[in-house]
Amino acid sequence: MKISLKQTQGITLILLMMMAAFAGCIGGDDSDDDSSSSTATDSSSSTADSSDSSDSSDSSDSSDSSDSSDSSDSSDSSDSDGSDGSDSSDSSSSDSSGGSAVSTMDGEDGGYTYASNVDNHRSLMADMCDIKAHANAGEWTAAKGIYTNGKNAEKSDGSYRTLQGFAAAAGKNHGYDAFYGADGSVDAMIMAAMDGTGDFAGASDTVRYQGIAKLTANLGMVAYTIHELNSAIAKADAGNVDNDTGAPHNWDEGWAFFHGPDENVGCSPVATLNKRGADFGTEHTAGMANTTYNIQQAMINGLAALQAEDQTGYNDATNEVVKNVIIAYSQAVLKYTYKMDNADNGAKYQAEGYAFWKTIEAYAAPYTDNACYNMQSHTMGWVSSYDNTSCDDFAWYENAQMGGPNSGTFTGCYNMVSHTVAEGVDQAQCDGGFSNDYFYENYGATSMNNVLDLTDATQLGTSYDVTAWLQPVWDHYGITADDIGSYS
């Protein structure tokens, strides 16, 4: 029996209606989430995992069940000080509904051209955007689900690369686990925010959101960027500079974590850097911070150095990246500790400062200098990196002739071992108040952690200037006042 044209059209229409209804029923895996993005579902490119199986960073991720910025934080627009334009810009620069599907990847992001295929790693930035969108809506379980199970970075075997897989893995080539004395230290901090435990126990939704968004996007992504750069160095030192399996491949992965696809850059550490450049008057061009530009150039030059087996070149490039990370997150810490006196949003700003400090603590705290407590003046005398025995070396000098960069006549309390001055003490306090029994190692870092203790509400209501605690760090990395700029 022949079917007429009208019958054919009718059947076709019915089939199309059934297909549409079926699609509406199954939806995406976040169909119950009003903030989920229709463009950020698993329809994103499911790039085959082309990573080098010999790379420990990849092999550890095969079991995954699973600067970021403060950019796509739509919650910041409602929580931040409305008079502070830079805070309102901490709301979404990407769609507040989440990350866009990475379906149009080319071979370049943010001015850096990849030498190898790292599309699967680049896809993780869409996970980051989706996590922030869910957390912004208070959907902690959904945010944690993407962090632990993955969503956008599907591998060739059907499993998903995950942000937790990177953060929780042991034996990584970054300094965080060694500093905190535990494997998976990055994951532990992120999971505390996800679960509302540890430093985030009893925290408000606003504070918890800041922890999830800022720690995952900054601490997590920066830690793995550093891991990949160090892995690239190790491979290059061993003579493996093949683009697809050697050092350049790891270097590419570093940029994938730090910048990611152009369409999702608003959820990357780069977005944090660019906003701090605007805050502190340290922009290379409008919208691009000096730190972003310096890191971009270091990545480009470092890739070329790896390919040329130029050891000095790729080591210098890595150091330049770390230096500019310290600059950018120092700016962030300066900003948010300064704003902690805000009556309405002090706790939010403290949480942001906390996340940004944790991003650099492992690389900054060892250089925040030691100090000796004066029992009479109740002030601290800095002794640089010297041990407790130097506390006994403070002495009062009257019209003493000093050499060095501060040559001339000096009157005050001076330490001839550490070559530092104890401010705010008189002669009696200088000569009788210091003792090696009251020595504080890395006192600047200890003080920073006290101010950023999320469980201590007494720290709120005060505007802090933490420059003195960070200055020794800047000195160590060769960072100048012009590099930091001034907050306005």
Secondary structure by P-SEA (a helix, b strand, c coil): ccccaaaaaaaaaaaaaaaaaaaaaacccccccccccccccccccccccccccccaaaaaaccccccccccccaaaaaacccccccccccccccccccccccccccccccccccccccccccaaaaaaaaaaaaaaacaaaaaaaaacccccccccccccccaaaaaacccccccccccccccaaaaaaaaaaaacccccccccaaaaaaaaaaaaacaaaaaaaaaaaaaaaaaaaaccccccccaaaaaaaaaaaaccccccccccaaaaaaaaaaaccccccccccaaaaaaaaaaaaaaaaaaacaaaaaaaaaaaaaaaaaaaaaaaaaaaaaaccccccaaaaaaaaaaaaaacccccccccbbbbbcccccbbbbcccccccccccbbbbcccccccccccccccccccccccccccccaaaaaccccccccccaaaaaaaaaaacccccccccccccccccaaaaaaaaccccccccccc
